[in-house]
Amino acid sequence: MSRVLRVGGAQLGPIHKADSRQAVVRRMLDLLERAKTERCDLVVYPELALTTFFPRWYMTDQAEIDAWFEREMPNAATRPLFEKAGEYRIGLSFGYAELTRDGHRFNTSILVDRAGTIVGKYRKVHLPGHSEYDPNRSFQHLEKRYFEPGDLGFPVWRTMGGILGMCICNDRRWPETYRVMGLQGVELIVLGYNTPSVNSQKVQEGPQKRLFHHRLTLQAGAYQNSTWVVAVAKCGAEDGHPLIAGSLMVDPDGEIVAESKSEDDELIVADCDLDATVFGKQTIFDFARHRRIEHYGRITGQTGVVLPPER
Ligand code: CDT
């Protein structure tokens, strides 16, 4: 049986502070319509897809902060998306800020199967940025202020005929992210991102370098674990704050097979043959035969760098 999953990467252009969730969901539904025309099986939307990238704003009032969070999923604003996707038999993944019943806040993404049922939840593990206002940055990146590190690890799920996993934005820069999923046989990793076009602590590092690092990490992660990777941006200037675009899909050889061209709402499409992951998994990256875990203790045994003793 063919295991080709036709995936749509539903890039979103800017979402401004004043834009309502209802307006964003209408845009997401437009992209879903395009995905239906393209006969997609799965549509992937960005990180924090329902709102502006609010961690750039320093806030102290908890009610103001919590206004950016979702208390349940689906909810009134997103239910039309679930219903339409279920009707079209298209799977979904998108990110949102999650406020749990017991008061925890996570940067979360979900995987919804073709019947419209949530089959997977992931909470962002690697939270970049800082937790207090930093006057030395050209803009703020306060994820460490507004979210707790994810508490679910990097699970994978058997769904849509394959083994799928999720991560979110900054997670893509860490090889451990892919390897933990690779060790569970992942065949397709989906992720969304909001990546500022300039480095707030090194303003000469602009969009070209940012896009280079973005592609580099995704292509390496895909190749080294022989998996498909689908990465989808929220991009363009949100209230004057630019985010890179560059949504793309990478095959298990590490090659880019689809890439967005705009900094606006755009659907990229590729046929992801999950069986194309088999060759790499059985040869150069046959983990069971080639990994030498007796030498990897430092990976989980220490967090920061431990320098060798001075001579
Ligand atoms: N959303 C997110 O994780 N963005 C980060 C920006 C890092 S700069 C503090 C990223 O890795 O793209």
py3Dmol code that shows the C-alpha trace and the ligand (Angstrom):
import py3Dmol

protein = """\
ATOM      1  CA  MET A   1       0.000   0.000   0.000  1.00  0.00           C
ATOM      2  CA  SER A   2       1.275   3.450  -0.932  1.00  0.00           C
ATOM      3  CA  ARG A   3       2.352   5.554   1.982  1.00  0.00           C
ATOM      4  CA  VAL A   4       2.480   8.905   0.217  1.00  0.00           C
ATOM      5  CA  LEU A   5       1.150  11.688   2.419  1.00  0.00           C
ATOM      6  CA  ARG A   6       0.358  14.850   0.478  1.00  0.00           C
ATOM      7  CA  VAL A   7       1.265  17.628   2.878  1.00  0.00           C
ATOM      8  CA  GLY A   8       0.352  21.308   2.716  1.00  0.00           C
ATOM      9  CA  GLY A   9       2.505  23.825   4.540  1.00  0.00           C
ATOM     10  CA  ALA A  10       0.103  26.668   5.322  1.00  0.00           C
ATOM     11  CA  GLN A  11       2.331  29.677   5.848  1.00  0.00           C
ATOM     12  CA  LEU A  12       0.660  32.664   7.505  1.00  0.00           C
ATOM     13  CA  GLY A  13       1.648  36.242   6.801  1.00  0.00           C
ATOM     14  CA  PRO A  14       1.689  38.776   9.621  1.00  0.00           C
ATOM     15  CA  ILE A  15      -0.903  38.739  12.397  1.00  0.00           C
ATOM     16  CA  HIS A  16      -1.063  42.076  14.160  1.00  0.00           C
ATOM     17  CA  LYS A  17      -1.915  42.658  17.804  1.00  0.00           C
ATOM     18  CA  ALA A  18      -5.328  43.963  16.861  1.00  0.00           C
ATOM     19  CA  ASP A  19      -6.273  40.970  14.669  1.00  0.00           C
ATOM     20  CA  SER A  20      -8.950  38.745  16.193  1.00  0.00           C
ATOM     21  CA  ARG A  21      -8.715  34.954  16.361  1.00  0.00           C
ATOM     22  CA  GLN A  22     -11.847  34.780  14.225  1.00  0.00           C
ATOM     23  CA  ALA A  23     -10.109  36.763  11.465  1.00  0.00           C
ATOM     24  CA  VAL A  24      -7.048  34.507  11.665  1.00  0.00           C
ATOM     25  CA  VAL A  25      -9.167  31.335  11.530  1.00  0.00           C
ATOM     26  CA  ARG A  26     -10.857  32.719   8.389  1.00  0.00           C
ATOM     27  CA  ARG A  27      -7.410  32.974   6.801  1.00  0.00           C
ATOM     28  CA  MET A  28      -6.569  29.457   7.985  1.00  0.00           C
ATOM     29  CA  LEU A  29      -9.829  28.236   6.422  1.00  0.00           C
ATOM     30  CA  ASP A  30      -8.897  29.915   3.113  1.00  0.00           C
ATOM     31  CA  LEU A  31      -5.623  27.986   3.160  1.00  0.00           C
ATOM     32  CA  LEU A  32      -7.529  24.806   3.996  1.00  0.00           C
ATOM     33  CA  GLU A  33      -9.715  25.368   0.914  1.00  0.00           C
ATOM     34  CA  ARG A  34      -6.557  25.666  -1.197  1.00  0.00           C
ATOM     35  CA  ALA A  35      -5.258  22.467   0.407  1.00  0.00           C
ATOM     36  CA  LYS A  36      -8.493  20.695  -0.484  1.00  0.00           C
ATOM     37  CA  THR A  37      -8.114  21.804  -4.115  1.00  0.00           C
ATOM     38  CA  GLU A  38      -4.548  20.458  -3.997  1.00  0.00           C
ATOM     39  CA  ARG A  39      -5.819  17.153  -2.529  1.00  0.00           C
ATOM     40  CA  CYS A  40      -3.707  17.439   0.624  1.00  0.00           C
ATOM     41  CA  ASP A  41      -3.976  14.820   3.379  1.00  0.00           C
ATOM     42  CA  LEU A  42      -2.434  16.995   6.083  1.00  0.00           C
ATOM     43  CA  VAL A  43      -2.090  20.766   6.552  1.00  0.00           C
ATOM     44  CA  VAL A  44       0.550  22.257   8.840  1.00  0.00           C
ATOM     45  CA  TYR A  45       0.179  25.796  10.235  1.00  0.00           C
ATOM     46  CA  PRO A  46       2.746  27.849  12.213  1.00  0.00           C
ATOM     47  CA  GLU A  47       3.691  28.186  15.871  1.00  0.00           C
ATOM     48  CA  LEU A  48       1.252  30.385  17.855  1.00  0.00           C
ATOM     49  CA  ALA A  49      -0.889  30.442  14.736  1.00  0.00           C
ATOM     50  CA  LEU A  50      -3.926  32.144  16.249  1.00  0.00           C
ATOM     51  CA  THR A  51      -2.324  35.404  17.405  1.00  0.00           C
ATOM     52  CA  THR A  52       0.543  37.758  16.852  1.00  0.00           C
ATOM     53  CA  PHE A  53       3.887  36.579  18.237  1.00  0.00           C
ATOM     54  CA  PHE A  54       3.068  38.151  21.615  1.00  0.00           C
ATOM     55  CA  PRO A  55       6.338  37.197  23.422  1.00  0.00           C
ATOM     56  CA  ARG A  56       7.926  40.231  21.755  1.00  0.00           C
ATOM     57  CA  TRP A  57       5.813  42.409  24.055  1.00  0.00           C
ATOM     58  CA  TYR A  58       6.791  42.956  27.692  1.00  0.00           C
ATOM     59  CA  MET A  59       3.702  42.601  29.899  1.00  0.00           C
ATOM     60  CA  THR A  60       3.258  42.513  33.656  1.00  0.00           C
ATOM     61  CA  ASP A  61      -0.528  42.337  33.985  1.00  0.00           C
ATOM     62  CA  GLN A  62      -1.509  38.637  34.184  1.00  0.00           C
ATOM     63  CA  ALA A  63      -4.951  39.271  32.700  1.00  0.00           C
ATOM     64  CA  GLU A  64      -3.349  40.978  29.715  1.00  0.00           C
ATOM     65  CA  ILE A  65      -0.955  38.040  29.324  1.00  0.00           C
ATOM     66  CA  ASP A  66      -3.682  35.425  29.644  1.00  0.00           C
ATOM     67  CA  ALA A  67      -5.711  37.055  26.885  1.00  0.00           C
ATOM     68  CA  TRP A  68      -3.212  35.507  24.443  1.00  0.00           C
ATOM     69  CA  PHE A  69      -3.824  31.967  25.782  1.00  0.00           C
ATOM     70  CA  GLU A  70      -6.413  29.290  24.887  1.00  0.00           C
ATOM     71  CA  ARG A  71      -8.134  27.513  27.791  1.00  0.00           C
ATOM     72  CA  GLU A  72      -9.527  24.682  25.683  1.00  0.00           C
ATOM     73  CA  MET A  73      -9.026  23.224  22.235  1.00  0.00           C
ATOM     74  CA  PRO A  74     -11.068  23.228  20.114  1.00  0.00           C
ATOM     75  CA  ASN A  75     -12.790  26.373  21.301  1.00  0.00           C
ATOM     76  CA  ALA A  76     -15.352  28.705  19.790  1.00  0.00           C
ATOM     77  CA  ALA A  77     -12.820  30.425  17.542  1.00  0.00           C
ATOM     78  CA  THR A  78     -11.131  27.276  16.201  1.00  0.00           C
ATOM     79  CA  ARG A  79     -14.102  24.879  15.984  1.00  0.00           C
ATOM     80  CA  PRO A  80     -14.878  25.865  12.346  1.00  0.00           C
ATOM     81  CA  LEU A  81     -11.371  24.760  11.400  1.00  0.00           C
ATOM     82  CA  PHE A  82     -11.781  21.364  13.064  1.00  0.00           C
ATOM     83  CA  GLU A  83     -15.204  20.894  11.483  1.00  0.00           C
ATOM     84  CA  LYS A  84     -14.099  21.832   7.967  1.00  0.00           C
ATOM     85  CA  ALA A  85     -10.945  19.713   8.171  1.00  0.00           C
ATOM     86  CA  GLY A  86     -13.018  16.733   9.398  1.00  0.00           C
ATOM     87  CA  GLU A  87     -15.502  17.265   6.567  1.00  0.00           C
ATOM     88  CA  TYR A  88     -12.663  17.378   4.010  1.00  0.00           C
ATOM     89  CA  ARG A  89     -10.843  14.489   5.731  1.00  0.00           C
ATOM     90  CA  ILE A  90      -7.670  16.554   6.028  1.00  0.00           C
ATOM     91  CA  GLY A  91      -5.392  16.230   9.062  1.00  0.00           C
ATOM     92  CA  LEU A  92      -4.133  19.375  10.798  1.00  0.00           C
ATOM     93  CA  SER A  93      -1.336  20.642  12.965  1.00  0.00           C
ATOM     94  CA  PHE A  94      -1.113  24.124  14.460  1.00  0.00           C
ATOM     95  CA  GLY A  95       0.382  25.906  17.412  1.00  0.00           C
ATOM     96  CA  TYR A  96      -1.230  27.990  20.150  1.00  0.00           C
ATOM     97  CA  ALA A  97      -0.562  29.287  23.653  1.00  0.00           C
ATOM     98  CA  GLU A  98      -2.086  26.808  26.105  1.00  0.00           C
ATOM     99  CA  LEU A  99      -3.354  27.680  29.594  1.00  0.00           C
ATOM    100  CA  THR A 100      -4.166  24.461  31.452  1.00  0.00           C
ATOM    101  CA  ARG A 101      -6.948  24.030  34.002  1.00  0.00           C
ATOM    102  CA  ASP A 102      -4.370  23.914  36.798  1.00  0.00           C
ATOM    103  CA  GLY A 103      -2.749  27.162  35.686  1.00  0.00           C
ATOM    104  CA  HIS A 104       0.268  26.100  33.610  1.00  0.00           C
ATOM    105  CA  ARG A 105       1.199  27.925  30.420  1.00  0.00           C
ATOM    106  CA  PHE A 106       2.840  26.218  27.464  1.00  0.00           C
ATOM    107  CA  ASN A 107       3.757  26.950  23.865  1.00  0.00           C
ATOM    108  CA  THR A 108       1.836  24.028  22.380  1.00  0.00           C
ATOM    109  CA  SER A 109       1.060  22.361  19.080  1.00  0.00           C
ATOM    110  CA  ILE A 110      -1.440  19.647  18.261  1.00  0.00           C
ATOM    111  CA  LEU A 111      -1.893  16.959  15.667  1.00  0.00           C
ATOM    112  CA  VAL A 112      -5.441  16.364  14.453  1.00  0.00           C
ATOM    113  CA  ASP A 113      -6.285  13.267  12.411  1.00  0.00           C
ATOM    114  CA  ARG A 114      -8.418  13.185   9.278  1.00  0.00           C
ATOM    115  CA  ALA A 115     -11.562  12.643  11.322  1.00  0.00           C
ATOM    116  CA  GLY A 116     -10.968  15.899  13.209  1.00  0.00           C
ATOM    117  CA  THR A 117      -9.826  14.213  16.441  1.00  0.00           C
ATOM    118  CA  ILE A 118      -6.806  15.498  18.375  1.00  0.00           C
ATOM    119  CA  VAL A 119      -4.377  12.571  18.431  1.00  0.00           C
ATOM    120  CA  GLY A 120      -1.226  14.314  19.663  1.00  0.00           C
ATOM    121  CA  LYS A 121      -0.093  17.229  21.761  1.00  0.00           C
ATOM    122  CA  TYR A 122       3.410  18.630  22.032  1.00  0.00           C
ATOM    123  CA  ARG A 123       4.635  21.387  24.392  1.00  0.00           C
ATOM    124  CA  LYS A 124       7.720  23.325  23.332  1.00  0.00           C
ATOM    125  CA  VAL A 125      10.793  22.115  25.196  1.00  0.00           C
ATOM    126  CA  HIS A 126      13.468  24.624  24.129  1.00  0.00           C
ATOM    127  CA  LEU A 127      12.227  28.085  25.088  1.00  0.00           C
ATOM    128  CA  PRO A 128      14.502  30.802  23.680  1.00  0.00           C
ATOM    129  CA  GLY A 129      14.941  34.344  24.899  1.00  0.00           C
ATOM    130  CA  HIS A 130      14.725  35.711  28.430  1.00  0.00           C
ATOM    131  CA  SER A 131      12.268  36.319  31.250  1.00  0.00           C
ATOM    132  CA  GLU A 132      12.862  39.955  32.236  1.00  0.00           C
ATOM    133  CA  TYR A 133      12.802  43.141  30.177  1.00  0.00           C
ATOM    134  CA  ASP A 134      16.198  43.472  28.474  1.00  0.00           C
ATOM    135  CA  PRO A 135      17.073  47.077  27.500  1.00  0.00           C
ATOM    136  CA  ASN A 136      20.120  45.855  25.553  1.00  0.00           C
ATOM    137  CA  ARG A 137      18.077  44.084  22.918  1.00  0.00           C
ATOM    138  CA  SER A 138      16.631  45.872  19.908  1.00  0.00           C
ATOM    139  CA  PHE A 139      13.359  44.037  20.698  1.00  0.00           C
ATOM    140  CA  GLN A 140      12.199  41.566  23.317  1.00  0.00           C
ATOM    141  CA  HIS A 141      11.839  37.783  23.126  1.00  0.00           C
ATOM    142  CA  LEU A 142      10.070  36.825  26.357  1.00  0.00           C
ATOM    143  CA  GLU A 143       9.170  33.169  25.870  1.00  0.00           C
ATOM    144  CA  LYS A 144      10.922  32.269  29.113  1.00  0.00           C
ATOM    145  CA  ARG A 145       8.644  34.771  30.880  1.00  0.00           C
ATOM    146  CA  TYR A 146       5.330  33.553  29.496  1.00  0.00           C
ATOM    147  CA  PHE A 147       5.815  29.784  29.111  1.00  0.00           C
ATOM    148  CA  GLU A 148       7.071  26.833  31.119  1.00  0.00           C
ATOM    149  CA  PRO A 149       9.290  24.299  29.331  1.00  0.00           C
ATOM    150  CA  GLY A 150       7.198  21.515  27.842  1.00  0.00           C
ATOM    151  CA  ASP A 151       6.539  18.513  30.069  1.00  0.00           C
ATOM    152  CA  LEU A 152       5.608  15.915  27.458  1.00  0.00           C
ATOM    153  CA  GLY A 153       8.993  15.131  25.899  1.00  0.00           C
ATOM    154  CA  PHE A 154       9.126  14.426  22.168  1.00  0.00           C
ATOM    155  CA  PRO A 155       6.520  11.729  21.559  1.00  0.00           C
ATOM    156  CA  VAL A 156       5.582  10.392  18.132  1.00  0.00           C
ATOM    157  CA  TRP A 157       2.216   9.082  16.997  1.00  0.00           C
ATOM    158  CA  ARG A 158       1.029   6.415  14.594  1.00  0.00           C
ATOM    159  CA  THR A 159      -1.501   8.316  12.508  1.00  0.00           C
ATOM    160  CA  MET A 160      -2.359   8.993   8.868  1.00  0.00           C
ATOM    161  CA  GLY A 161      -0.530   5.832   7.826  1.00  0.00           C
ATOM    162  CA  GLY A 162       2.840   6.809   9.284  1.00  0.00           C
ATOM    163  CA  ILE A 163       4.811   7.759  12.398  1.00  0.00           C
ATOM    164  CA  LEU A 164       4.554  11.508  12.960  1.00  0.00           C
ATOM    165  CA  GLY A 165       6.173  13.844  15.465  1.00  0.00           C
ATOM    166  CA  MET A 166       6.100  17.541  16.294  1.00  0.00           C
ATOM    167  CA  CYS A 167       8.435  20.193  17.584  1.00  0.00           C
ATOM    168  CA  ILE A 168       8.203  23.983  17.666  1.00  0.00           C
ATOM    169  CA  CYS A 169      10.451  26.713  16.268  1.00  0.00           C
ATOM    170  CA  ASN A 170      13.609  26.933  18.397  1.00  0.00           C
ATOM    171  CA  ASP A 171      13.461  23.139  18.961  1.00  0.00           C
ATOM    172  CA  ARG A 172      14.525  22.762  15.304  1.00  0.00           C
ATOM    173  CA  ARG A 173      17.987  24.131  16.114  1.00  0.00           C
ATOM    174  CA  TRP A 174      18.752  21.295  18.576  1.00  0.00           C
ATOM    175  CA  PRO A 175      19.900  17.919  17.207  1.00  0.00           C
ATOM    176  CA  GLU A 176      18.515  16.180  20.289  1.00  0.00           C
ATOM    177  CA  THR A 177      14.990  17.104  19.176  1.00  0.00           C
ATOM    178  CA  TYR A 178      15.227  15.089  15.982  1.00  0.00           C
ATOM    179  CA  ARG A 179      17.238  12.241  17.484  1.00  0.00           C
ATOM    180  CA  VAL A 180      14.761  11.551  20.295  1.00  0.00           C
ATOM    181  CA  MET A 181      12.026  11.264  17.667  1.00  0.00           C
ATOM    182  CA  GLY A 182      14.377   9.406  15.320  1.00  0.00           C
ATOM    183  CA  LEU A 183      14.864   6.799  18.045  1.00  0.00           C
ATOM    184  CA  GLN A 184      11.117   6.203  17.901  1.00  0.00           C
ATOM    185  CA  GLY A 185      11.187   5.708  14.140  1.00  0.00           C
ATOM    186  CA  VAL A 186       9.724   9.067  13.179  1.00  0.00           C
ATOM    187  CA  GLU A 187       8.934   9.430   9.466  1.00  0.00           C
ATOM    188  CA  LEU A 188       7.560  12.980   9.319  1.00  0.00           C
ATOM    189  CA  ILE A 189       8.217  15.839  11.717  1.00  0.00           C
ATOM    190  CA  VAL A 190       5.988  18.905  11.502  1.00  0.00           C
ATOM    191  CA  LEU A 191       6.811  22.243  13.076  1.00  0.00           C
ATOM    192  CA  GLY A 192       5.835  25.868  13.011  1.00  0.00           C
ATOM    193  CA  TYR A 193       7.996  28.876  13.738  1.00  0.00           C
ATOM    194  CA  ASN A 194       8.120  32.642  14.361  1.00  0.00           C
ATOM    195  CA  THR A 195      11.709  33.680  13.725  1.00  0.00           C
ATOM    196  CA  PRO A 196      12.601  37.389  13.849  1.00  0.00           C
ATOM    197  CA  SER A 197      14.410  38.505  10.675  1.00  0.00           C
ATOM    198  CA  VAL A 198      17.205  40.105  12.662  1.00  0.00           C
ATOM    199  CA  ASN A 199      19.124  38.982  15.724  1.00  0.00           C
ATOM    200  CA  SER A 200      18.074  41.320  18.551  1.00  0.00           C
ATOM    201  CA  GLN A 201      21.565  41.009  20.101  1.00  0.00           C
ATOM    202  CA  LYS A 202      23.550  41.263  16.834  1.00  0.00           C
ATOM    203  CA  VAL A 203      21.691  43.521  14.441  1.00  0.00           C
ATOM    204  CA  GLN A 204      24.114  42.889  11.554  1.00  0.00           C
ATOM    205  CA  GLU A 205      22.795  39.293  11.501  1.00  0.00           C
ATOM    206  CA  GLY A 206      19.935  39.796   9.071  1.00  0.00           C
ATOM    207  CA  PRO A 207      17.437  37.655   7.167  1.00  0.00           C
ATOM    208  CA  GLN A 208      19.906  35.891   4.836  1.00  0.00           C
ATOM    209  CA  LYS A 209      21.950  34.469   7.708  1.00  0.00           C
ATOM    210  CA  ARG A 210      18.759  33.664   9.636  1.00  0.00           C
ATOM    211  CA  LEU A 211      17.392  31.742   6.639  1.00  0.00           C
ATOM    212  CA  PHE A 212      20.722  29.949   6.223  1.00  0.00           C
ATOM    213  CA  HIS A 213      20.661  28.684   9.825  1.00  0.00           C
ATOM    214  CA  HIS A 214      17.004  27.752   9.436  1.00  0.00           C
ATOM    215  CA  ARG A 215      17.629  25.592   6.359  1.00  0.00           C
ATOM    216  CA  LEU A 216      20.853  24.166   7.769  1.00  0.00           C
ATOM    217  CA  THR A 217      19.216  22.797  10.909  1.00  0.00           C
ATOM    218  CA  LEU A 218      16.151  21.388   9.151  1.00  0.00           C
ATOM    219  CA  GLN A 219      18.166  19.710   6.407  1.00  0.00           C
ATOM    220  CA  ALA A 220      20.640  18.215   8.873  1.00  0.00           C
ATOM    221  CA  GLY A 221      17.876  16.990  11.187  1.00  0.00           C
ATOM    222  CA  ALA A 222      16.029  15.336   8.307  1.00  0.00           C
ATOM    223  CA  TYR A 223      19.120  13.664   6.814  1.00  0.00           C
ATOM    224  CA  GLN A 224      20.653  12.464  10.087  1.00  0.00           C
ATOM    225  CA  ASN A 225      17.405  10.787  11.100  1.00  0.00           C
ATOM    226  CA  SER A 226      16.159   9.845   7.637  1.00  0.00           C
ATOM    227  CA  THR A 227      12.843  11.602   8.116  1.00  0.00           C
ATOM    228  CA  TRP A 228      10.696  14.130   6.323  1.00  0.00           C
ATOM    229  CA  VAL A 229      10.576  17.563   7.957  1.00  0.00           C
ATOM    230  CA  VAL A 230       7.860  20.125   7.265  1.00  0.00           C
ATOM    231  CA  ALA A 231       8.515  23.604   8.677  1.00  0.00           C
ATOM    232  CA  VAL A 232       5.968  26.406   8.402  1.00  0.00           C
ATOM    233  CA  ALA A 233       6.436  30.096   9.135  1.00  0.00           C
ATOM    234  CA  LYS A 234       4.428  32.920  10.474  1.00  0.00           C
ATOM    235  CA  CYS A 235       6.178  35.712   8.625  1.00  0.00           C
ATOM    236  CA  GLY A 236       6.245  39.272   7.411  1.00  0.00           C
ATOM    237  CA  ALA A 237       6.088  42.374   9.576  1.00  0.00           C
ATOM    238  CA  GLU A 238       3.786  42.085  12.588  1.00  0.00           C
ATOM    239  CA  ASP A 239       3.163  45.628  13.839  1.00  0.00           C
ATOM    240  CA  GLY A 240       6.509  46.570  12.277  1.00  0.00           C
ATOM    241  CA  HIS A 241       8.436  43.550  13.609  1.00  0.00           C
ATOM    242  CA  PRO A 242       9.685  41.404  10.679  1.00  0.00           C
ATOM    243  CA  LEU A 243       9.738  37.593  10.778  1.00  0.00           C
ATOM    244  CA  ILE A 244      11.453  35.408   8.175  1.00  0.00           C
ATOM    245  CA  ALA A 245       9.384  33.314   5.773  1.00  0.00           C
ATOM    246  CA  GLY A 246      11.120  30.328   4.136  1.00  0.00           C
ATOM    247  CA  SER A 247       8.516  27.653   4.908  1.00  0.00           C
ATOM    248  CA  LEU A 248       9.893  24.444   3.510  1.00  0.00           C
ATOM    249  CA  MET A 249       9.736  20.691   3.266  1.00  0.00           C
ATOM    250  CA  VAL A 250      12.843  18.532   3.438  1.00  0.00           C
ATOM    251  CA  ASP A 251      13.053  14.928   2.260  1.00  0.00           C
ATOM    252  CA  PRO A 252      14.849  12.147   4.187  1.00  0.00           C
ATOM    253  CA  ASP A 253      18.001  12.799   2.109  1.00  0.00           C
ATOM    254  CA  GLY A 254      18.129  16.337   3.469  1.00  0.00           C
ATOM    255  CA  GLU A 255      17.039  17.973   0.217  1.00  0.00           C
ATOM    256  CA  ILE A 256      14.494  20.798   0.087  1.00  0.00           C
ATOM    257  CA  VAL A 257      11.541  19.722  -2.062  1.00  0.00           C
ATOM    258  CA  ALA A 258       9.218  22.707  -1.547  1.00  0.00           C
ATOM    259  CA  GLU A 259       9.776  26.248  -0.316  1.00  0.00           C
ATOM    260  CA  SER A 260       7.545  29.315   0.013  1.00  0.00           C
ATOM    261  CA  LYS A 261       8.157  32.363  -2.166  1.00  0.00           C
ATOM    262  CA  SER A 262       6.240  35.080  -0.336  1.00  0.00           C
ATOM    263  CA  GLU A 263       6.048  36.613   3.123  1.00  0.00           C
ATOM    264  CA  ASP A 264       2.287  36.212   3.160  1.00  0.00           C
ATOM    265  CA  ASP A 265      -0.405  33.555   3.423  1.00  0.00           C
ATOM    266  CA  GLU A 266       0.781  30.824   1.056  1.00  0.00           C
ATOM    267  CA  LEU A 267       0.357  27.082   0.668  1.00  0.00           C
ATOM    268  CA  ILE A 268       3.314  24.908  -0.278  1.00  0.00           C
ATOM    269  CA  VAL A 269       2.619  21.303  -1.216  1.00  0.00           C
ATOM    270  CA  ALA A 270       4.693  18.146  -1.544  1.00  0.00           C
ATOM    271  CA  ASP A 271       4.062  14.430  -1.751  1.00  0.00           C
ATOM    272  CA  CYS A 272       5.912  12.933   1.195  1.00  0.00           C
ATOM    273  CA  ASP A 273       6.559   9.258   0.517  1.00  0.00           C
ATOM    274  CA  LEU A 274       7.020   7.823   3.987  1.00  0.00           C
ATOM    275  CA  ASP A 275       8.655   4.733   2.511  1.00  0.00           C
ATOM    276  CA  ALA A 276      11.475   6.999   1.306  1.00  0.00           C
ATOM    277  CA  THR A 277      12.631   7.066   4.953  1.00  0.00           C
ATOM    278  CA  VAL A 278      13.357   3.336   4.961  1.00  0.00           C
ATOM    279  CA  PHE A 279      16.634   3.268   3.037  1.00  0.00           C
ATOM    280  CA  GLY A 280      18.477   5.702   5.332  1.00  0.00           C
ATOM    281  CA  LYS A 281      17.032   4.069   8.437  1.00  0.00           C
ATOM    282  CA  GLN A 282      18.296   0.653   7.292  1.00  0.00           C
ATOM    283  CA  THR A 283      21.756   1.745   6.123  1.00  0.00           C
ATOM    284  CA  ILE A 284      23.891   4.697   7.200  1.00  0.00           C
ATOM    285  CA  PHE A 285      21.502   5.702   9.987  1.00  0.00           C
ATOM    286  CA  ASP A 286      20.580   2.232  11.190  1.00  0.00           C
ATOM    287  CA  PHE A 287      20.787   3.327  14.820  1.00  0.00           C
ATOM    288  CA  ALA A 288      20.689  -0.185  16.294  1.00  0.00           C
ATOM    289  CA  ARG A 289      23.821  -1.199  14.371  1.00  0.00           C
ATOM    290  CA  HIS A 290      25.900   1.956  14.456  1.00  0.00           C
ATOM    291  CA  ARG A 291      25.181   4.139  17.501  1.00  0.00           C
ATOM    292  CA  ARG A 292      27.720   3.943  20.365  1.00  0.00           C
ATOM    293  CA  ILE A 293      25.760   5.033  23.384  1.00  0.00           C
ATOM    294  CA  GLU A 294      28.640   4.218  25.731  1.00  0.00           C
ATOM    295  CA  HIS A 295      30.202   7.467  24.443  1.00  0.00           C
ATOM    296  CA  TYR A 296      27.124   9.673  24.576  1.00  0.00           C
ATOM    297  CA  GLY A 297      26.717  10.027  28.350  1.00  0.00           C
ATOM    298  CA  ARG A 298      27.436  13.758  28.321  1.00  0.00           C
ATOM    299  CA  ILE A 299      24.425  14.386  26.118  1.00  0.00           C
ATOM    300  CA  THR A 300      22.043  13.647  28.970  1.00  0.00           C
ATOM    301  CA  GLY A 301      24.489  13.881  31.874  1.00  0.00           C
ATOM    302  CA  GLN A 302      25.308  17.588  31.646  1.00  0.00           C
ATOM    303  CA  THR A 303      23.618  20.732  30.333  1.00  0.00           C
ATOM    304  CA  GLY A 304      26.347  23.338  29.855  1.00  0.00           C
ATOM    305  CA  VAL A 305      29.919  23.072  28.639  1.00  0.00           C
ATOM    306  CA  VAL A 306      32.526  21.504  30.964  1.00  0.00           C
ATOM    307  CA  LEU A 307      35.975  22.570  29.775  1.00  0.00           C
ATOM    308  CA  PRO A 308      38.957  20.217  30.013  1.00  0.00           C
ATOM    309  CA  PRO A 309      41.367  20.942  32.892  1.00  0.00           C
ATOM    310  CA  GLU A 310      43.990  23.681  32.250  1.00  0.00           C
ATOM    311  CA  ARG A 311      47.402  22.219  31.402  1.00  0.00           C
TER     312      ARG A 311
END
"""
ligand_1 = """\
12
CDT
N 9.785 31.337 18.282
C 11.082 31.009 18.403
O 11.426 30.022 19.041
N 11.971 31.814 17.803
C 13.369 31.642 17.955
C 14.056 32.959 17.992
C 15.336 32.844 18.649
S 16.015 34.391 19.045
C 15.636 34.598 20.687
C 14.008 30.766 16.890
O 14.834 29.930 17.251
O 13.722 30.934 15.708
"""
view = py3Dmol.view(width=600, height=400)
view.addModel(protein, "pdb")
view.setStyle({"model": 0}, {"cartoon": {"style": "trace"}})
view.addModel(ligand_1, "xyz")
view.setStyle({"model": 1}, {"stick": {}})
view.zoomTo()
view.show()
